[in-house]
Amino acid sequence: MRLPRAVLLLVIGIGVFATACVVFAQSSGDALQEGFRTPPDSAKPRTWWHWTNGNVTEEGITKDLEWMKRSGIGGFQLADVAAGNGQEVDKKINFGTPEWYHAVRHSAEEAKRLGLEMSIFSSPGWSEAGGPWVKPEEAMKKLVWSETNLTGSQTFIGKLPQPPSNEGPVRDLFVGPLSGAAVFGV
Protein backbone atom coordinates (compact mmCIF):
# COMPACT_ATOMS: atom_id res chain seq x y z
CA MET A 1 0.00 0.00 0.00
CA ARG A 2 1.38 3.29 -1.04
CA LEU A 3 0.72 6.47 1.02
CA PRO A 4 -0.12 9.70 -0.74
CA ARG A 5 2.80 12.11 -0.89
CA ALA A 6 1.10 14.70 1.39
CA VAL A 7 0.50 12.07 4.12
CA LEU A 8 4.09 10.84 3.82
CA LEU A 9 5.44 14.39 4.18
CA LEU A 10 3.16 14.98 7.18
CA VAL A 11 4.42 11.82 8.92
CA ILE A 12 8.05 12.76 8.22
CA GLY A 13 7.41 16.33 9.45
CA ILE A 14 5.85 15.10 12.70
CA GLY A 15 8.80 12.75 13.22
CA VAL A 16 11.35 15.50 12.64
CA PHE A 17 9.42 17.85 14.97
CA ALA A 18 9.20 15.23 17.73
CA THR A 19 12.92 14.45 17.42
CA ALA A 20 13.79 18.16 17.57
CA CYS A 21 11.66 18.59 20.71
CA VAL A 22 13.43 15.69 22.46
CA VAL A 23 16.88 16.96 21.43
CA PHE A 24 16.03 20.53 22.55
CA ALA A 25 14.67 19.32 25.90
CA GLN A 26 17.80 17.28 26.53
CA SER A 27 20.16 20.04 25.42
CA SER A 28 18.37 22.63 27.59
CA GLY A 29 19.03 20.57 30.71
CA ASP A 30 22.60 19.99 29.63
CA ALA A 31 23.13 23.72 29.07
CA LEU A 32 21.88 24.47 32.57
CA GLN A 33 24.19 21.85 34.06
CA GLU A 34 27.07 23.12 31.94
CA GLY A 35 26.37 26.66 33.20
CA PHE A 36 26.90 25.44 36.75
CA ARG A 37 30.03 23.48 35.84
CA THR A 38 31.62 26.35 33.92
CA PRO A 39 29.80 29.59 34.77
CA PRO A 40 30.30 32.68 32.64
CA ASP A 41 32.71 35.30 33.99
CA SER A 42 29.78 37.53 34.99
CA ALA A 43 28.56 34.85 37.43
CA LYS A 44 31.91 34.10 39.08
CA PRO A 45 32.50 35.38 42.61
CA ARG A 46 34.66 38.41 43.39
CA THR A 47 36.81 38.76 46.51
CA TRP A 48 38.60 41.34 48.59
CA TRP A 49 42.38 41.10 48.25
CA HIS A 50 44.19 42.69 51.19
CA TRP A 51 47.72 44.00 51.04
CA THR A 52 48.52 44.09 54.76
CA ASN A 53 51.17 46.36 56.26
CA GLY A 54 53.05 46.73 52.96
CA ASN A 55 53.80 42.97 52.79
CA VAL A 56 53.53 42.58 49.03
CA THR A 57 55.88 41.63 46.20
CA GLU A 58 55.42 41.36 42.44
CA GLU A 59 56.09 37.61 42.63
CA GLY A 60 53.43 37.31 45.34
CA ILE A 61 50.97 39.36 43.28
CA THR A 62 51.38 37.02 40.31
CA LYS A 63 51.03 33.90 42.47
CA ASP A 64 47.91 35.24 44.23
CA LEU A 65 46.18 36.23 40.99
CA GLU A 66 47.04 32.96 39.24
CA TRP A 67 45.60 31.09 42.25
CA MET A 68 42.40 33.21 42.07
CA LYS A 69 42.02 32.32 38.40
CA ARG A 70 42.58 28.58 39.03
CA SER A 71 40.07 28.70 41.90
CA GLY A 72 37.29 30.10 39.71
CA ILE A 73 37.28 33.62 41.15
CA GLY A 74 36.20 36.22 38.58
CA GLY A 75 37.85 39.28 40.07
CA PHE A 76 38.99 41.14 43.14
CA GLN A 77 38.91 44.44 44.97
CA LEU A 78 42.40 45.48 46.02
CA ALA A 79 42.42 46.83 49.58
CA ASP A 80 45.66 48.22 50.95
CA VAL A 81 45.36 48.18 54.75
CA ALA A 82 47.87 49.14 57.39
CA ALA A 83 46.68 46.36 59.67
CA GLY A 84 46.62 42.61 59.97
CA ASN A 85 49.11 39.82 60.35
CA GLY A 86 50.50 37.18 58.10
CA GLN A 87 53.52 36.58 55.98
CA GLU A 88 56.11 39.35 56.03
CA VAL A 89 58.43 40.40 53.22
CA ASP A 90 61.91 41.89 53.53
CA LYS A 91 61.20 45.06 51.55
CA LYS A 92 57.74 46.42 52.29
CA ILE A 93 55.84 48.42 49.67
CA ASN A 94 54.00 51.24 51.43
CA PHE A 95 50.85 52.98 50.20
CA GLY A 96 51.34 55.89 47.82
CA THR A 97 55.04 55.35 47.10
CA PRO A 98 56.34 54.96 43.53
CA GLU A 99 56.92 51.25 44.31
CA TRP A 100 53.28 50.94 45.40
CA TYR A 101 52.01 52.47 42.15
CA HIS A 102 54.28 50.10 40.23
CA ALA A 103 52.84 47.13 42.17
CA VAL A 104 49.27 48.30 41.45
CA ARG A 105 50.12 48.59 37.73
CA HIS A 106 51.62 45.09 37.84
CA SER A 107 48.39 43.83 39.47
CA ALA A 108 46.31 45.44 36.72
CA GLU A 109 48.49 43.95 33.99
CA GLU A 110 48.32 40.49 35.58
CA ALA A 111 44.55 40.79 36.05
CA LYS A 112 44.17 41.65 32.38
CA ARG A 113 46.43 38.77 31.34
CA LEU A 114 44.37 36.34 33.43
CA GLY A 115 40.95 37.77 32.53
CA LEU A 116 40.16 38.89 36.09
CA GLU A 117 38.09 41.96 36.94
CA MET A 118 40.03 44.42 39.12
CA SER A 119 38.74 47.22 41.31
CA ILE A 120 40.45 49.11 44.10
CA PHE A 121 39.56 50.82 47.37
CA SER A 122 39.62 54.61 47.14
CA SER A 123 42.17 55.01 49.95
CA PRO A 124 44.36 53.07 52.35
CA GLY A 125 42.90 51.52 55.47
CA TRP A 126 39.34 50.83 56.41
CA SER A 127 38.07 54.40 55.97
CA GLU A 128 37.58 53.88 52.23
CA ALA A 129 37.63 57.56 51.42
CA GLY A 130 40.06 59.45 53.47
CA GLY A 131 42.58 59.87 56.18
CA PRO A 132 43.98 62.63 58.35
CA TRP A 133 44.77 64.65 55.22
CA VAL A 134 41.07 65.03 54.30
CA LYS A 135 39.47 68.15 55.82
CA PRO A 136 35.89 67.68 57.14
CA GLU A 137 34.48 70.08 54.53
CA GLU A 138 36.10 67.95 51.78
CA ALA A 139 35.02 64.60 53.24
CA MET A 140 32.27 62.37 51.89
CA LYS A 141 28.76 63.59 52.57
CA LYS A 142 25.48 61.91 53.34
CA LEU A 143 22.33 63.70 52.25
CA VAL A 144 19.52 63.37 54.80
CA TRP A 145 16.09 64.93 55.05
CA SER A 146 12.88 65.05 56.99
CA GLU A 147 9.40 65.62 55.67
CA THR A 148 6.40 67.64 56.69
CA ASN A 149 3.33 66.97 54.56
CA LEU A 150 0.85 69.77 53.90
CA THR A 151 -2.47 69.61 52.15
CA GLY A 152 -3.40 72.18 49.53
CA SER A 153 -2.18 75.75 49.56
CA GLN A 154 -1.94 76.40 53.27
CA THR A 155 0.61 78.41 55.19
CA PHE A 156 2.94 76.43 57.45
CA ILE A 157 3.93 78.02 60.72
CA GLY A 158 6.06 75.84 62.92
CA LYS A 159 9.38 74.15 63.24
CA LEU A 160 10.47 71.56 60.71
CA PRO A 161 11.71 68.29 62.21
CA GLN A 162 15.47 67.79 62.43
CA PRO A 163 16.74 65.40 59.72
CA PRO A 164 18.22 62.16 61.09
CA SER A 165 21.95 62.10 61.76
CA ASN A 166 24.27 59.49 63.18
CA GLU A 167 27.39 61.14 61.75
CA GLY A 168 27.49 64.42 63.66
CA PRO A 169 25.82 67.80 63.23
CA VAL A 170 23.54 68.49 60.29
CA ARG A 171 24.40 71.52 58.13
CA ASP A 172 21.93 73.36 55.95
CA LEU A 173 22.44 72.72 52.26
CA PHE A 174 19.72 75.20 51.26
CA VAL A 175 16.89 76.77 53.20
CA GLY A 176 14.09 78.68 51.56
CA PRO A 177 11.01 78.43 49.43
CA LEU A 178 11.29 75.93 46.64
CA SER A 179 7.84 75.05 45.35
CA GLY A 180 6.60 75.25 48.92
CA ALA A 181 9.45 73.11 50.31
CA ALA A 182 12.58 73.64 52.34
CA VAL A 183 15.65 71.55 51.56
CA PHE A 184 18.18 70.70 54.21
CA GLY A 185 21.35 68.70 53.89
CA VAL A 186 24.50 67.31 55.21
N, C-alpha and C positions, 0 to 999 in steps of 0.2 A: 504494500500500500504506500502510495506516494503522497506526502503532505504538500499542500499548496505552498508556494514560495512565501507568501505573506505570513502563514502560520509558522513556517520554519524560521523565518527571520524574527518573529515574535518570541519563539522559544529560545533562540540563541540570545536575543537581547535580554530576556529575563535572566538567563543563566549568567551572562556577563555582569549584569547589574547585581545579582545576588553575590557573585564572587567578589566584586568590587566592594560591596558592603562589608563582607567578612574580612577582607584584607584591610580596609580602612579601620574597622573596629579593632582589629589586632594591632595595627600600627599605631593607633591613637594611644592605647595602653602602653605600648613599648616606648613611645615618645615621652610619656609622662614619667615612666620609670627611668628613662635615659636622662631626663631633665634633673632627676634627683641624683643620679650617679655622677653626672658631669654638668653641674649647673652653669648657666651663663655668668659672665663676669659680674653683671648687674645684681645677681642674687647671692654672690659670695660675701661672707662676713668681712667687716673692716675691724681693725684693732687700734688701740693706742699703743704707741711705741715710745717708751720713755728713755731719754738719755739722762742718766742720773749722775749728778755731781761732776760733769765733764768727762766721765768714763766712757769714751767712745773713740774708735779708730776706724779708718777706712776699711781695713780688713774685716773688722767686726760688723760694720754696716753691710758689707756685701754678704757675709755669712748669714746675718739676721734676715735680710730681704730674700735671699735664696731659700732659706728655711720657710719663710712666710708663703712663698710661691708654692713650694712642695707640699705645704700643709693645707693648701686650698684657700688661703686668705686672699681676698681681692684687693686689699689696700690697707693703708694705715694713716694715722694722724700722729705726726711727730710732735712730741712734747718734751721740751728741754726743761728739766726740773733740777733745782739745786737741793735735792733731798733724796733720801733713799739709800739703800745699801746694795751690795752685790759685788760683782767682779770689779777690780780696780785696774786701771792701766797706768803705765809709767808716766806718759806725757798726756795730761788732761787737756781737753779742748773745751774752753769756757765760752759761754754764750756771748755772742756779739763780736768775737775776735775774728780776724781774717781767716784763721784756721777753722773756726766754727762755720763761717760762710762757705768755705771750701768743702767741708764735710756735708753741709746741707745740699750743695750742688751735686756732690758725689751721690748722695741719697736719691736725689731727683733723677740723675742719669741712670742709676741702677734700677729705680722703680720703673722708669720708661723701658729699659732693656727687658725687664721681667714682666711687663704688662700689669704693674700694680698701680692702683690709684693712690696718690700722695696728697695729703693736706698737712697743715702745720698750725700749731697754736700761735696766737698773735703776740705772745710775749713769753719770757721765761717764768717758771714757777707755776703756781696754782692759780694766780690772779687772773690769768687769761688776757688781760688787757691793760696791764700797767705795772707800775712799780713806784718806788719813791720819787722817780723823776717826773711822774705825771701829776700836774697840779689838779686840785679838785675841780676847777672850772673847765679843765680839758678832759676830765675823766668820762667814762661811759655814763649815759643817762638812762633813766627809766621814766617814761611818761605815765603819769597816773592821773586820775580824775575822780570826781564825784558828780552825782546828778541830782538835780532838783526838777521834778516834772511840774509843769504848769499847764492849765487848760485854757485854751482860747487866748484872747489878747488882754490879759490881766497884768496889773503892775505887781511886781514882787518886792516886798519890803521884808527884809530879814537877813539872816546870816547864812551864807552857803556852807554846807558841811565841808570839813577838812578832807582833802583827798587822802587815801591810805598811804602810809609810808612805813617801811621797815628798814630804810636805808639812811635815815637822818632827816634833817629838816626839808620841808617842801618849799621850793621857790616858785614865784609866779612866772609863768612863761608869757602870759598875756592876760590882762584883765580889762574888761570893757564890753560894751555892747557888740554883739556879733550875731545878728539875726535873733536877738532876744536871749543870747547865751553868754556866759562868761567862761573863758578857757583858762585853766590853771595848768601848771606843769611841774617840772622836776623838783 
